[in-house]
């Protein structure tokens, strides 16, 4: 059976990071965010299939017949929807990564189809240098941000990090005075880095760092943290127009403030290749003669996702269809 690789990356939702993966093709390559949710579409409808099993490491994860679920090994954090054939896994861990196999059986009990997919669990992590006043920082929704507040805490007599008049961190040299009750927080005095895990929209805003010397004199720095939903899976579509030009459109699932860019065979599209649009729009029209590897990239401040398609001149495609029609 021919392996078809399908890549779906991340879609940010209000309560974390959710990804979608089309597992209806053999050899699908899927991605999930650490601590997030992945929706794997195993089939169109379970009612169309007499019997099915989804297996990982020789263990049956899901066992069903048509719309009847016989067994779900991880039912405490998953949900299978027979009407659309989608298996959702919540609270993803590294152990969820690996190769999965879907076995489909006919009414006679024979295995009629076998598909595999590989699930890779990733963390979305960003870094911010907050040692300069008025730093602008970004974090991925559901991900992690490392904010460097100082070189070493041992060099600072006293320090406080504050948001919305609430002291998040209070310390003297290497001694942390505050109790970091929020389990998402972690401060490393040796390199002055403050980590926030499982970022939410509420983490956005202005933070103030107050640094005191041994005489009680203080300096203040502010930074602004913006939380963005990561760009999700990219869809690249192309169609031939009546006069032989090609229209291409690029879109992504989710993602705050997406920005677009295009390349052809690794170089930025030129005026000789573009009929309309430009390299920063999501819709372009290519001239008649254009062919090669067309790639659309979608990015924001926290991640970058791309999709590539090999295109041939529309005139060649039309000539081929005409020949096929004549035969």
Steps between C-alpha positions, in 0.01 A plus 500: 500500500640840406589721796367853491639748751260755643636762736277696734651721762340716767167673548468726806178497700393692808595223744823376346639377171295266283622331185321316221639206306353325199580134561289369212812467284764238571829640633351823642745714698318670790597750766359576844588766757625388841210530745256577218249305293527318168200409281587206274251424225524123454213456253206687345231320702530199730161374381659419162749257658408156636788480750805714580790507745749777571826369642819644653795293624295181447233632737145556372409864571158493335281201404166549329232364267316756291366758750556277805816566703607172658811626675694825548827456689537872583133596539581719803667757271373418154182498295410312183219645286361229268299748289817662362760233585711735716700388804594786737778462757527763775787594734764368262826367643826389341384139540218564252756541225579210270358283225131407497333239278137485390369155398169484311308173463219399266181309588681166450761585762780558250728800540422709193724799573794603717616858555777648713563850628779651706411745777769743618445696823658847505523787746456857368761705682616861459779707655491865603786724611351720770828659606421810294226743601178492291575154359225357275455127557282229349378162622300222336156423639533178699879507462797623704689830517843551658550862608854597593464764771869538593839338441524340845279551804809487725607837352179672617440592864121488474251464215127487442306411185148639495190472279170676565628612844563137595854392590576188301863469609672644808862414571836597650802378308452122460227481765139495374280661765163455331329163488444436130164333561412506131645170382550647153780728631867414540790738575867406451724736705822382333399648162222739606236331282132486592299227325122497455342176376153435353457863394150649492356827371504630860881490498504784246565849631762728649754371752727715717836396644632698798869459584639628834862548605630459855415864577136459397528691173299343223481478123187408311453315173179414322424241236185418310407135444259411219353151478417382148331187372754317281440474127324174419516265205543668160277433200639584156257491206564575133279512192548578132319797351349514152795685346764267643592693814497331839328631810645383833358559847650430840317476831566371849289366783511726804794723580494864609618768255618265221747634242560338161798455269557307175800344328551308177788251490641671807498860372253779564239537225588772247289733284585278203313215673219689673194626313326636809552501874836520674723296728315613814141416400322167541363500141715532189465445125795360307575562132462231234854367485564454872593156636702353785475452877253756632519552875276709725617587853268627773653646812438714805717590796500151652526251211530449126324235288533438126352286223657416163351383171670420170320684219524475123388763245123508460537477120675162539229377734226608259675333204530176696131503594410567136704199386340279766155614387578415135614149594 
